Amino acid sequence: MIKLLIRYFNLMVITIFALIVLSFLLPYLFPGDLLTNVSGIVPQSELQREALAKAYRLDQSYFSQFQLYLSNLFSGNWGVSSVSQLDLLEEIKRAFPATLELVIYALLVATFVGIPVGFISGLKHHNPADFSVVTFSIVGYSFPVFWLALLFITIFCLQLQWLPISGRVDLLYEVQHQTGFVIIDIWLSGLDNTKDAYLNALRHAILPTLSIAVVTTALFIRFTRRSTMDVMEKGYIIAAKSRGFTQRQIFFKHGFKNALIPILPILALQISTLITNAMIVENIFSWPGIGYWLIQAIYQQDYPAIRAGMLVVALFVLTLTITIEFITRALDPTKEETARAAV
């Protein structure tokens, strides 16, 4: 276990270092003025240009510039936006929790719907209910996320007018930004109509969450169903049946854990997909997350913001993916011998 932990830790450190190096090189690859790309400030005079160039060591070697970039990165000095002139770290802290909140909602829906339905479908396979579940999983996985979001808006917002079309909560509720998670911020704001604010936030979150969750739920159903069918055909399951155990006893004692282990790597892979889909959906529903913020930065050619946002998203996806992969290896002793080759 210790060797496995060290191996994954080394993998994470090396990959993070590679991402930081790539982030450092981005200003040199972006079009426009290098000094503005690095600092986010448009020099108004030659004197200011010289001062900024000296401050960011652009007159020194690349290694010296990289040292400064690392120092600023770990000290929280990420520069400013070239458009708003606001601190980039503070803007990311404000936007990223909204994306994370949306991803958590979608992941919870996919997990608590997709995995149980997949288990039931795998245990009761090849009957009409199973065929219906398989059909839903195929159709659900085939829908593009942006098309599904637009379809939901057309039906539930424009025609039926059941749900709001954009935002996280109505402006009627004066929710102060403290953590970035609207559910927590409503509670911390101490509103007189807290219950109504929670219901309003829930109504805003339903369609963006479902737009992301449908595809992931369909994928979880397919993989859970297949994993359950494979496990229930193993020799130890057949031996348990011969001893007179019921299918329920066999599944919860022997089948559940073994069927769940192959699903965890799929969960790791879906993290990046969920964040990507969330970034798409945010722009459709005007959900103020990191995806919406990054798209606005791209439209405005705010290269310092693009640089910082891409680094944060990449580091978050990397950390979650490697962590879940490590947990999977730790839970499945049969993969211990091949873990080095797999990594």
N, C-alpha and C positions, 0 to 999 in steps of 0.2 A: 504494500500500500504506500509506504514512504517513497519507494522508488518511482511509483506511478505518479505520486503527487509532485515530486521533483521534476519528472519528465514533462508534465503538463505545465508546471510553473515556468520552466525554461522555454517551452513553446510559446507561452503567453508573453513572456518578456521579449523574446526575439521578434515576435509578430508586432507587438506594440512599438518596439523601436523602429521597425520597418515602416509602420504607419506614420510615426513622427517624422522620419526622414522624408517620406513622400509629402507630408504636409509642409515641411520646411521648403521643399523644392517648388511647391505650387506657385508662389508669387513670381518665380522666374519663368513659369510656363504660361501664366495668364497674360493676355494682351494689355497694353497700356504702360503707364509709368511704374517702374519697379518700386520706387520709393513709396508711392501711394498704395500699391498692392501690399506692401509690407506693413506700413504704419496706419493706413486708413486716412491719412491727412494729405490734402492737396496743398503743396507748398505755394505760398503767396509771394515769395521773394527768393532770391538766390541765397540770402543769408539764412532764411528758414530752411531751405533745401540742404544747405551745408550742415546746419545744426542737426536736422533729422538724420541725414546720412551718417553723421558721426555717432549719433545716439544709437542707431541700429547697426553700426559697424559695417556699413556698406563699402567703406573705403579699406576694409581689412579682408582677410582671407575668408573663404567659405566656412572653414572649421571654426573660426572665431565667431562668425555670424550664427552658426549652429549652436555654439555654446550659449550665446545670448538668448537664442530662441528657446532652448531647453530651460534656461534659468527663468525666463518670463513665463513659460508654460507651467512650470511647477509652482511658481509664486502667484499665479492667477492673473498676471498681466498679459492678457490676450490681445491687447490693442483695442481700437475703436472701429465702429462701422464708418465706412467712407461716405455713407449717405446720411445717417442720423447722427453721427458723431457720438453715439452712446457706447458705453463699455460693452464689449462683445460677450464677456463672461456673464455679465448680469442679464443681457438679452437672452442668452442661451438658458440660463437658470430660470428665466420666466417662461420660455417657450417649451423646453423639453419636457417638463412634467405633464403638460397637456397631451403630448404625444404618448408618453408612457402611460398615462391614465387610459387613453383610448385603446392602446395595445393590451393593457391588463383586462379591460372589459371584454374585448374580443377573445382573448385567450381563455378567460373564465367561461364564456359562452361555449367556445369550441371544446374545452376540456369536459365540462359538466354535461354537455349534450352529445358531442361526437364520440367520446370514449365509451360511456355507458351504452349508447345505441349500437356502437360497433361490437361491444361484448355480446349484447343480446342477439344481434344479427348473426354473429359468428357461432353462437350456441344453437340458434334456431335457423341455420342456413338452409337454403333451397326450399323455402316455403313462400307463400305469397307476400307475407310481411317482409321477409328478407329481400325479395325482389323489389319491393317498393323502396326499401332503404337504399339498396344498391342504385336504383334509378335516380333517387334524390342526390346521392353522393356524386354520381357522374354528371348530372345536370348542374348541381351546385358548383362543382369544381370547374366546370366549363365556362361559367359566367365571368367576363372581365369585371374587375372591381369597380371601375369608373362607370361602366354601363349599368351595373346593379345599383350603384348609388343614385344615378340619374333616374332610374326606374322607380326607386323608392321615393325620390322627391316628387316625381310626377304623380304617383298614386296617392301617397300618404300626406303630402304637403299641399300640392296644387289642386288635386281633385277632391279628396276627402277632407283636407284641412284638419287632420288630426294632430299632426306634429309640426314643430317649428322647422324652418328650412336652413337656418344657419346659427352659428355661435354656440356658446356653452351654457349661458344663462341669460335671461332677459335683463335689460338695463334697469328695469324696475327694482331689481334687488341689488343693493349696494354691497357687493361682495368684495372685500379687500383682498388684494393679492398678497399672500403670505407664504404658502408652501408651493403654489402652482397647481395643486390638486383641488379642483373646485369643491368636491365633497368635504374635504377637510377645511377649506377656506370658509365655506358657508358656516360650519360649526364654530370656527374661530372668530368669525365676524360678529357673532352674537345678535343676529337679526331677530326682530320681533316676530316675523313670519318665516321662521326657519323651515317649518314643514313644507310650506308652499314653495320655498326656494329649492328644497331638495327635489320635490316633484317636478319643478320646472327644469332643473339640471338633468334629471332622469329623462324627461321628454326630449331634451336636446341631444342626449347621448344615444338614444335608441337607434336611430337610423344610421349614424356613422358606425356604431358598433356592429350592427347587423351587416352592413355593407362589407366590413372586413371579415366578420366571423363566418359568413356563409362558406367561403372557399376553404378556410381552415377547418371548419367543422366537417365538411365533406371529405377532406383529406384524412382527418382523424378517424372518421367512420370507416373508410376503406382500409386503412392500415390496421386498425384495431380488429376489424372483422377478419382480415386475412391472418393476422397473428394469432387470434383466438382459434381459428380453424386449424392452423398448423399445430398449435400446442395441444389441442384436444385429441390429436391423432398420434401423439407420442406414445412410446411404449409404457412409460410409467403411468400414464393416464389409463391406458387399456388394462394395466395390472390393477389399478385402483378400482376400476369398474368390476373386474372379476372378483374382488373381495366384497362386493355388495354395496359399495358407497353410492349414494345418489349423485346425480350430475351436479347439483348445487354444492354438495360437500366437496366433491372433487375439484370443482372450479375454484372455490374460495381457498382451498387448502393447497392445491398444486398448480392450478392453471392461471390464476389471476396474476401473480407476480411474474411468472415466466412469459405470459402474454404481454405484460406491460413493458418489460425490459426493451424489446425491439422498438417500442413506440417512442421512448425517450430521445433517441437520436433524431427522430422526425420532429419532435418538439424543438430541438436545438436548431434544426434547419428552418423551421417555421418562424423563428424569431426575426430573422432578417426579412422574410417575406411579409410578416405582419407589419414591421416598421415601414417597409416600402409601400405596402398597401395603405397604411395609415397616412403616409405623406401624400399619397394621391387623394385619399378621401378628405383630408383636411382642406385641400384647396377647393373641393366641390362644396363642402358644408361650411366654409370659412371658419374652420376649427383652428384656434390660434396656437398651433403646435410648431414643432421644429420644421416639419415639412412645409407648412404654409410660410413660415419665416424664411426658409431656404429658397423657395420659389420666388418670393418677393425679392430676395437678394440677387437671384439670377437675373430677374427682369431688370433690376436697377444696376446690374453689373457691380455689385458690392463685393469685390473679390476678397477682402479680409473676412467678411461674414461667411462667404462660401467656404473659405479655408477652415475657419473655426468650426462651422457646422458639420462639414464632412468629417472632420477629425473626431468630433464628439459622437456622431452616429456610428462611425466605424469602430471606435473603441468600445462603445456600448454593446454592439452586436458581437464583437470578438469576445468580450468578457463573458457574456451570457452563453455563447456557443461553446466555448472551451470549458466553462464550468459545468454545463449540462453533460458534455461529452465525458468529463472526468467522473461525474456521478454515475453515468451509465457504465463506464468501465469498472468502477468500484462495486456496483451492485451485481455485476455479472462476472463471477470468477472464471468462467470458461474463456473469457476474452483476455485474461491477464497475460497469457503467453504470447498473444499476437498484438498486444497493445502497442509495442514499440514499432512494429511494422506499420500498423494502422496510422499512428501519429506521423 
